[in-house]
Amino acid sequence: MMKILVVDDEPDVRTLFEQRFRREIRSGALAFSFAYSGEEALGYLHEHHSEVVLILSDINMPGMSGLELLRRVRTEPAPPPPPRVMMITAYGDDASRTQALALGADDFLTKPVDFAALKEKLLALPSA
């Protein structure tokens, strides 16, 4: 089972992911946890770091941005292995994309998220 932490300040994100990945959740292939801010995500990671295989984070959030979360995940000491990180932002935000890749993002998605493409990417990743 691959455990994914989704970080996005939009309240409907949880419902959207649970609907789009219903089959994968039910089969046990994927498990999702949700944080609604960068600060909440860091707290979750400190408590559950060894469980999370992938972080899927929005870039533009109030408080700690997804880029700051990425920077901290990549630079602060944590038990190995560091999780993979995919960043999500509004279409055409090339400056954020460049910065995210420079900070160590593994992949980059644009909103609106293409759930079919995301599902393919997630299921292709090794689960540990």
Contact map, one row per residue, 1 for C-alpha under 8 A:
11100000000000000000000000011110000000000000000000000000000000000000000000000000000000000000000000000000000000000000000000000010
11110000000000000000000000001110000000000000000000011100000000000000000000000000000000000000000000000000000000000000000000000011
11111000000000000000000000000111100000000000000000111100000000000000000000000000000000000000000000000000000000000000000000000000
01111100000000000000000000000111100000000000000000011111000000000000000000000000000000000000000000000000000000000000000000000000
00111110000000000000000000000001111000001000000000010111000000000000000000000000000000000000000000000000000000000000000000000000
00011111000000000000000000000001111000000000000000000011100000000000000000000000000000000000000000000000000000000000000000000000
00001111100000000000000000000000011111001000000000000011110000000100000000000000000000000000000000000000000000000000000000000000
00000111111010000000000000000000011110000000000000000000110010000000000000000000000000000000000000000000000000000000000000000000
00000011111000000000000000000000001110000000000000000000010011000000000000000000000000000000000000000000000000000000000000000000
00000001111110000000000000000000000100000000000000000000000000000000000000000000000000000000000000000000000000000000000000000000
00000001111111000000000000000000000100000000000000000000000000000000000000000000000000000000000000000000000000000000000000000000
00000000011111110000000000000000000000000000000000000000000000000000000000000000000000000000000000000000000000000000000000000000
00000001011111111000000000000000000000000000000000000000000000000000000000000000000000000000000000000000000000000000000000000000
00000000001111111100000000000000010000000000000000000000000000000000000000000000000000000000000000000000000000000000000000000000
00000000000111111110000000000000000000000000000000000000000000000000000000000000000000000000000000000000000000000000000000000000
00000000000111111111000000000000000000000000000000000000000000000000000000000000000000000000000000000000000000000000000000000000
00000000000011111111110000000000000000000000000000000000000000000000000000000000000000000000000000000000000000000000000000000000
00000000000001111111110010000000000000000000000000000000000000000000000000000000000000000000000000000000000000000000000000000000
00000000000000111111110000000000000000000000000000000000000000000000000000000000000000000000000000000000000000000000000000000000
00000000000000011111110000000000000000000000000000000000000000000000000000000000000000000000000000000000000000000010000000000000
00000000000000001111111110000000000000000000000000000000000000000000000000000000000000000000000000000000000000000000001000000000
00000000000000001111111111000000000000000000000000000000000000000000000000000000000000000000000000000000000000000000000000000000
00000000000000000000111111100000000000000000000000000000000000000000000000000000000000000000000000000000000000000000000000000000
00000000000000000000111111111100000000000000000000000000000000000000000000000000000000000000000000000000000000000000000000000000
00000000000000000100111111111111000000000000000000000000000000000000000000000000000000000000000000000000000000000000000000000000
00000000000000000000011111111000000000000000000000000000000000000000000000000000000000000000000000000000000000000000000000000000
00000000000000000000001111111100000000000000000000000000000000000000000000000000000000000000000000000000000000000000000000000000
10000000000000000000000111111110000000000000000000000000000000000000000000000000000000000000000000000000000000000000000000000000
11000000000000000000000111111110000000000000000000000000000000000000000000000000000000000000000000000000000000000000000000000000
11110000000000000000000110111111000000000000000000000000000000000000000000000000000000000000000000000000000000000000000000000000
11110000000000000000000010011111100000000000000000000000000000000000000000000000000000000000000000000000000000000000000000000000
00111100000000000000000010000111110000000000000000000000000000000000000000000000000000000000000000000000000000000000000000000000
00111100000000000000000000000011111000000000000000000000000000000000000000000000000000000000000000000000000000000000000000000000
00001111000001000000000000000001111100001000000000000000000000000000000000000000000000000000000000000000000000000000000000000000
00001111100000000000000000000000111111011001000000000000000000000000000000000000000000000000000000000000000000000000000000000000
00000011111000000000000000000000011111011000000000000000000000000000000000000000000000000000000000000000000000000000000000000000
00000011100000000000000000000000001111111000000000000000000011111000000000000000000000000000000000000000000000000000000000000000
00000010000000000000000000000000001111111100000000000000000010111101100000000000000000000000000000000000000000000000000000000000
00000000000000000000000000000000000011111110000000000000000000110000100000000000000000000000000000000000000000000000000000000000
00000000000000000000000000000000001111111111000000000000000000000000000000000000000000000000000000000000000000000000000000000000
00001010000000000000000000000000011111111111100000000000000000000000100000000000000000000000000000000000000000000000000000000000
00000000000000000000000000000000000001111111110000000000000000000000100010000000000000000000000000000000000000000000000000000000
00000000000000000000000000000000000000111111111000000000000000000000000000000000000000000000000000000000000000000000000000000000
00000000000000000000000000000000001000011111111110000000000000000000000000000000000000000000000000000000000000000000000000000000
00000000000000000000000000000000000000001111111110010000000000000000000000000000000000000000000000000000000000000000000000000000
00000000000000000000000000000000000000000111111110000000000000000000000000000000000000000000000000000000000000000000000000000000
00000000000000000000000000000000000000000011111110000000000000000000000000000000000000000000000000000000000000000000000000000000
00000000000000000000000000000000000000000001111111110000000000000000000000000000000000000000000000000000000000000000000000000000
00000000000000000000000000000000000000000001111111110000000000000000000000000110000000000000000000000000000000000000000000000000
00000000000000000000000000000000000000000000000111111000000000000000000000000011100000000000000000000000000000000000000000000000
00100000000000000000000000000000000000000000000111111000000000000000000000000000000000000000000000000000000000000000000000000000
01111000000000000000000000000000000000000000100111111110000000000000000000000000001000000000000000000000000000000000000000000000
01110000000000000000000000000000000000000000000001111110000000000000000000000000001100000000000000000000000000000000000000000011
01111000000000000000000000000000000000000000000000011111000000000000000000000000001111000000000000000000000000000000000000000000
00011110000000000000000000000000000000000000000000011111100000000000000000000000001111000000000000000000000000000000000000000000
00011110000000000000000000000000000000000000000000000111110000000000000000000000000011110000000000000000000000000000000000000000
00000111000000000000000000000000000000000000000000000011111000000100000000000000000011110000000000000000000000000000000000000000
00000011100000000000000000000000000000000000000000000001111110001100000000000000000000111000000000000000000000000000000000000000
00000000000000000000000000000000000000000000000000000000111110001110000000000000000000111000000100000000000000000000000000000000
00000000000000000000000000000000000000000000000000000000011111001100000000000000000000001000000000000000000000000000000000000000
00000001100000000000000000000000000011000000000000000000011111111100000000000000000000000000000000000000000000000000000000000000
00000000100000000000000000000000000010000000000000000000000111111000000000000000000000000000000000000000000000000000000000000000
00000000000000000000000000000000000011100000000000000000000011111000000000000000000000000000000000000000000000000000000000000000
00000000000000000000000000000000000011100000000000000000000011111101100000000000000000000000000000000000000000000000000000000000
00000000000000000000000000000000000011000000000000000000011111111111100000000000000000000000000000000000000000000000000000000000
00000010000000000000000000000000000001000000000000000000111110011111110000000000000000100000000000000000000000000000000000000000
00000000000000000000000000000000000000000000000000000000001000001111111000000000000000000000000100110010000000000000000000000000
00000000000000000000000000000000000001000000000000000000000000011111111100000000000000000000000000000000000000000000000000000000
00000000000000000000000000000000000001101100000000000000000000011111111110000000000000000000000000000000000000000000000000000000
00000000000000000000000000000000000000000000000000000000000000000111111111000000000010000000000000010011100000000000000000000000
00000000000000000000000000000000000000000000000000000000000000000011111111100000000000000000000000000011000000000000000000000000
00000000000000000000000000000000000000000000000000000000000000000001111111110000000000000000000000000000000000000000000000000000
00000000000000000000000000000000000000000100000000000000000000000000111111110100010000000000000000000000000000000000000000000000
00000000000000000000000000000000000000000000000000000000000000000000011111110000010000000000000000000011000000000000000000000000
00000000000000000000000000000000000000000000000000000000000000000000001111111000000000000000000000000000000000000000000000000000
00000000000000000000000000000000000000000000000000000000000000000000000111111100000000000000000000000000000000000000000000000000
00000000000000000000000000000000000000000000000000000000000000000000000000111110000000000000000000000000000000000000000000000000
00000000000000000000000000000000000000000000000010000000000000000000000010011111010000000000000000000000000000000000000000000000
00000000000000000000000000000000000000000000000011000000000000000000000000001111110000000000000000000000000000000000000000000000
00000000000000000000000000000000000000000000000001000000000000000000000000000111110000000000000000000000000000000000000000000000
00000000000000000000000000000000000000000000000001000000000000000000000000000011111000000000000000000000000000000000000000000000
00000000000000000000000000000000000000000000000000000000000000000000000011000111111100000000000000000000000000000000000000000000
00000000000000000000000000000000000000000000000000011110000000000000000000000000111110000000000000000000000000000000000000000000
00000000000000000000000000000000000000000000000000001110000000000000000000000000011111000000000000000000110000000000000000000000
00000000000000000000000000000000000000000000000000000111100000000000010000000000001111100000000000000001111000000000000000000000
00000000000000000000000000000000000000000000000000000111100000000000000000000000000111110000000000000000111110000000000000000000
00000000000000000000000000000000000000000000000000000001111000000100000000000000000011111000000000010000101110000000000000000000
00000000000000000000000000000000000000000000000000000001111000000000000000000000000001111100000000000000000111101000000000000000
00000000000000000000000000000000000000000000000000000000011100000000000000000000000000111110100100000000000011100000000000000000
00000000000000000000000000000000000000000000000000000000000000000000000000000000000000011111100000000000000001110000000000000000
00000000000000000000000000000000000000000000000000000000000000000000000000000000000000001111100000000000000001110000000000000000
00000000000000000000000000000000000000000000000000000000000000000000000000000000000000000111110000000000000001000000000000000000
00000000000000000000000000000000000000000000000000000000000000000000000000000000000000001111111110000000000000000000000000000000
00000000000000000000000000000000000000000000000000000000000000000000000000000000000000000001111111000000000000000000000000000000
00000000000000000000000000000000000000000000000000000000000000000000000000000000000000000000111111100000000000000000000000000000
00000000000000000000000000000000000000000000000000000000001000000010000000000000000000001000111111110000000000000000000000000000
00000000000000000000000000000000000000000000000000000000000000000000000000000000000000000000111111111000000100000000000000000000
00000000000000000000000000000000000000000000000000000000000000000000000000000000000000000000011111111100000000000000000000000000
00000000000000000000000000000000000000000000000000000000000000000010000000000000000000000000001111111110000000000000000000000000
00000000000000000000000000000000000000000000000000000000000000000010010000000000000000100000000111111111100100000000000000000000
00000000000000000000000000000000000000000000000000000000000000000000000000000000000000000000000011111111111100000000000000000000
00000000000000000000000000000000000000000000000000000000000000000000000000000000000000000000000001111111100000000000000000000000
00000000000000000000000000000000000000000000000000000000000000000010011001000000000000000000000000111111100000000000000000000000
00000000000000000000000000000000000000000000000000000000000000000000011001000000000010000000000000011111110000000000000000000000
00000000000000000000000000000000000000000000000000000000000000000000010000000000000111100000000000011111111100000000000000000000
00000000000000000000000000000000000000000000000000000000000000000000000000000000000111000000000000001001111100000000000000000000
00000000000000000000000000000000000000000000000000000000000000000000000000000000000011100000000000001000111110000000000000000000
00000000000000000000000000000000000000000000000000000000000000000000000000000000000001110000000010011000111111000000000000000000
00000000000000000000000000000000000000000000000000000000000000000000000000000000000001111000000000000000001111101000000000000000
00000000000000000000000000000000000000000000000000000000000000000000000000000000000000011111000000000000000111111000000000000000
00000000000000000000000000000000000000000000000000000000000000000000000000000000000000011110000000000000000011111100000000000000
00000000000000000000000000000000000000000000000000000000000000000000000000000000000000000110000000000000000001111100000000000000
00000000000000000000000000000000000000000000000000000000000000000000000000000000000000010000000000000000000011111110010000000000
00000000000000000000000000000000000000000000000000000000000000000000000000000000000000000000000000000000000000111111110000000000
00000000000000000001000000000000000000000000000000000000000000000000000000000000000000000000000000000000000000001111111000000000
00000000000000000000000000000000000000000000000000000000000000000000000000000000000000000000000000000000000000000111111100000000
00000000000000000000000000000000000000000000000000000000000000000000000000000000000000000000000000000000000000000111111110000000
00000000000000000000000000000000000000000000000000000000000000000000000000000000000000000000000000000000000000001111111111000000
00000000000000000000100000000000000000000000000000000000000000000000000000000000000000000000000000000000000000000011111111100000
00000000000000000000000000000000000000000000000000000000000000000000000000000000000000000000000000000000000000000001111111110000
00000000000000000000000000000000000000000000000000000000000000000000000000000000000000000000000000000000000000000000111111111000
00000000000000000000000000000000000000000000000000000000000000000000000000000000000000000000000000000000000000000000011111111000
00000000000000000000000000000000000000000000000000000000000000000000000000000000000000000000000000000000000000000000001111111100
00000000000000000000000000000000000000000000000000000000000000000000000000000000000000000000000000000000000000000000000111111100
00000000000000000000000000000000000000000000000000000000000000000000000000000000000000000000000000000000000000000000000011111110
00000000000000000000000000000000000000000000000000000000000000000000000000000000000000000000000000000000000000000000000000111111
11000000000000000000000000000000000000000000000000001000000000000000000000000000000000000000000000000000000000000000000000001111
01000000000000000000000000000000000000000000000000001000000000000000000000000000000000000000000000000000000000000000000000000111
